[in-house]
């Protein structure tokens, strides 16, 4: 079928009107209460750590001063809180390239091609300026304007540019509008399945192809990112109001929970 933006808008409106069903709230509450899964994040996602191999990043510069010594350490891990601290330190030294590296180390973890792809982005003329401009836009105009600026950086897909924006948004004292959140193929898949179910219940015969188009695995528009942020923040408020002790004002805990498979609409 030919894509119709008005159908996408109707599907988005249906998702915002209904948010999460009771079964989803229960599943997310169970994840948060489980000491083996979400309990450590009951006050925020800062403890969420990712393992990485420092030596694999030897060719990438600039390297965050607070990260492991690449010449001496074979394996390490870095938490969200530690990335935020590294971004703040990079901000003080006016090196958004260093901040970018910190976010990509966390984002790629042990994925072997992470250093190569990060180095390729940094090697582009104007890359540092693009990061600085995106941060300025984040402060003055909001997450979607910053997202649109970074989409122009060759080789930097939405999943990894939103990691940079997320950590920059956590590090900055203030930003315009909602602070950015990470959006990747896993999160998009959750929303794709949820949107399809919502649409089918609403009687939209076209729900599946439209959901597949707008919540595809990558290459989301800045409008789609705006829809994502609106939905995530609204669901965060829904969960905070429920009787599951969900942390208020911590939409990134929801992002982490959905990424971790705490609830699957299917």
N, C-alpha and C positions, 0 to 999 in steps of 0.2 A: 504494500500500500504506500501511497505517497504521503510523506510526512506532513502533518498538520499541526502547527504550533498551538492552535486553539484546543486541540484534543490533549496535548501535553499539559496545557494550563488547567484544563478540567481535571485531569488526573492528579496534578499537583494539589489542586484545591481539595480534592477528595482525601488525599493523604493528610493534609493539614487539618481538615475537619475531624478526622477520626483518630489520628495519631496511632498509639499502640493499643492493641487489644489486651484484655486482662491476662491472657496466657503469656504474652510477651513481658508484661510488667512482672508477673510471677517468675518467669525464667531469669530475668535480669536481677531480680531480688535474690534469687537462689545463688546466682553467680557471685553477687556481692558478698553474700553471707558465707560462702565457701572458703575456708582457710587455705585450700589448695589452689584457688583461682582468684577471686576478686577481693577477698577481705583486706589484703594489703593496700588496696586502692580506695578504701572506704573514706579517706580524707583527701584524695587526689591521686593523680597518676604519676607523680614525680618519681616513685620508686621503680617504675617499669624500666627494666634494664635490658640491653641487647648486647650479646657477646660479639666481639670483633677481633681481628688479627692485626695488631699495630704494624707489624713488619710489612704487611701487604700494602700499606699506605706510604711507604718510604718515598715514593716519587711524587707525592701530592703535596703542594705547598700553597698557602701557608698552613702550618699545623697548629692546632690549638694548644697553647701552653699548658693547660690543665689536663690534657689527655696523656695517655701512657707514652713513655719513651719508646719510640719505634725501634731504636737500635738495641734495646735491652729487654723488651717484653714481647713474648711470643703470643700471649693471649690475654685479653682483658675484656671488660664489659663497661658500658656507659649507660647511665640512667637518663630519663627525661630531665630530672632536676639538674644533673650534671651538664647536660647539653644547654639548658637554659643559662646556667652559670657561665659556660664557655661563650655563649652568644653575648651575654652582658659584658664579659671581658673584651671580646672582639669589638663591641660597640664603643667601648671606652678608647680603644686604640684605633678606631675608625677603619677597621678592616672587616667589611662585610663578606669578603671572600673567605676569611678565616671562619666567620660565623657559618657560612655556607658549608664549609668542609665539616664542621662539627655536626651539622644536621644530617649530612649525607653519610658520615660514619655510622651514626645511629640508624639511619634509614636502611642502609645496605647490610649492616651487620657482617655476617660471614660470607655474603655473596661475593664470589671471586672477582666479578667484573666491576664491582662498585668503585674501586680506585680509578680504573681506566675511564669509566664514564664521568666520574667527578672531574678528573684531570682534563678530559676533553671539553667539558663545559667551561672550566676555568681558563682554558687556553684561548677561548674566543675573545676577539677584541671587544672591549666594552662590557665584559661580563661583570666586573666589579661595579661599574656604573649602574648596570641593570639591577643588581641587588640593592644598591643604595637608593635608587629611584623607587623600587618596589616598597622598600621600608618607608620612604617618605610618603608614598601614596597610601600605605597602610595607615599611617598616622593621620593624614589629612582627608582622605577620601574613602578609606575602608578596604576590607579584604578583597572584594571583587575587582577593584581597580588595580590593586597590587597583583592579583592573580593574572589579570589580563596583560600586565606589563611583562611578567615572567614567561608567559606563553610564547613570547617572541624570541626567547633564548633557545637556540638550536640545541637539541639533544637533552633538554630538561623537560621531562614529561610532567603531567599534573600530579601524579602520585608523589614525586620528589620535590616539585616546587611547593606543594602544599606543606610538606614537612619543613621546608625553610620558613614559609610564612607562619606556620604554627608556632615554631620555636621563637621566631622574631616577635610574634604577638605576645607570647608568654614573657619575653624579656623586657619589652617596652612598658613604660609606666602607663601609657594610654594609647588607644587606637580609636579610629572612627568606627562606630558600630560594633557588631559582634567580633570577638577575636577569632582569628582563623582556626580551622580544624583540619586535620589530615583527611584527605579523600583519596582512596586507592581502589583497585579493582575489587577487593574483598568487601569494602563498605558499599561500593556501587552495586555489587551483587545482592547484598541484603536489601537495599532499597528497590532494586529491580524486582525482586521476588515479592516484596511487600506491596509495591505499586501495582503489580499484576493482580494480586489477590484482591486489593481494594477495588480495582477497576472491574474485575469480574463480578464482585458482589454488587457493585453499583450498576451492573448491566451494560458495561461498555465492551462491546464485542471486539473492539480494537485495542483493548488494554495491553495485551501482551506485546504486540509489535511496537507500540508507542513506548512502553516501559523499556523494551530492549534497546530502543534507539536512544532515549534520553539518559538512561542509566547504563550505558555501554561500559566496557571495561577501561576505557581511557578517552582522552581527547574531549573532555567535557568543556562546554562553554563557560564563560564567567557567569552567565545567567543560571546555568545548572548549578554552579558552585554556590550562588546566592540561595537557590532553592534548598540545597543541601544544608547550608548553615541555618536557614530559617527553621527547617524541620528538626535538625538536631537540637537546637536551643529550645524549641517548643516541647520536644519529647523530654529533654532534660528537666524542664519545669514540671511536666506531667509526672515524671518519676520522683522528683523531690516532694511533690504533693501526695504521693502514694505512701502507704504505710510499710515501706521497705527500707527505710533509713538511707535512701539514696543521697549522696552528698550534693547539697545545693550549690549552684554556680560552678559546677565542674563538668561541662559538656564533654571534655576530653575523656572523662571516665566512661561515658557512653560510647564514644568512638573506640576506646580500647576494648570495651565489653563486646561490641558488635564484631570487631576484628577478631576477637578471641573465640567467637562462636557461641556466645552466651544465649543468643536467640536466633533461630533460623525461621523466617516466615514460611518456608516450604513445609 
